[in-house]
């Protein structure tokens, strides 16, 4: 809570009360959260009293900005119930929840989902994109390595006599390897320099879809 209070059973009028987030307070034109407390808010035909203000929190993915939120007290709502449980024996927990549900609501079907999985769905496309990109990047690197290996082998075959003469003249293994690989190293460096701006542009374009890319 930024200011004000939460809903309480001690206040029977809380069914006509509301809690806002900081974005909603700013959107309604209040200078600060304190000035919003006890102000009236018209919703449909109901007049609500603002009793508290909460900090902004993400209820959706980081691709979207935090929207104004109006939190109401609806004690008779039973479309869904939240259960905090440990993950070590989830099957037993689900069975107990189903038994309790069928006891009190025998005519309603028992359906459940996990909150973390629901939030993970928001990033399912990004996860799939990452996996596909990783696979194709690995294949590209593997093909490039095979290509370099083939060129290196061909180059060594073409320069067998040169290598023998250099060895006879006292050249070390390190110097011979450098002579054979310097051309390929130059190509790798050029490729690396060309890949940096392209990679930066692709990542920058992808991050444009995230509203909070510069904060996290």
HELIX and SHEET records of a PDB file:
HELIX    1   1 UNK A   12  UNK A   16  5                                   5    
HELIX    2   2 UNK A   22  UNK A   27  1                                   6    
HELIX    3   3 UNK A   33  UNK A   36  1                                   4    
HELIX    4   4 UNK A   87  UNK A   89  5                                   3    
HELIX    5   5 UNK A   90  UNK A  104  1                                  15    
HELIX    6   6 UNK A  115  UNK A  120  1                                   6    
HELIX    7   7 UNK A  121  UNK A  123  5                                   3    
HELIX    8   8 UNK A  124  UNK A  158  1                                  35    
HELIX    9   9 UNK A  160  UNK A  168  1                                   9    
HELIX   10  10 UNK A  173  UNK A  207  1                                  35    
SHEET    1   A 4 UNK A   3  UNK A   4  0                                        
SHEET    2   A 4 UNK A  46  UNK A  54 -1                                        
SHEET    3   A 4 UNK A  17  UNK A  21  1                                        
SHEET    4   A 4 UNK A  70  UNK A  72 -1                                        
SHEET    1   B 3 UNK A   3  UNK A   4  0                                        
SHEET    2   B 3 UNK A  46  UNK A  54 -1                                        
SHEET    3   B 3 UNK A  40  UNK A  43 -1                                        
END                                                                             
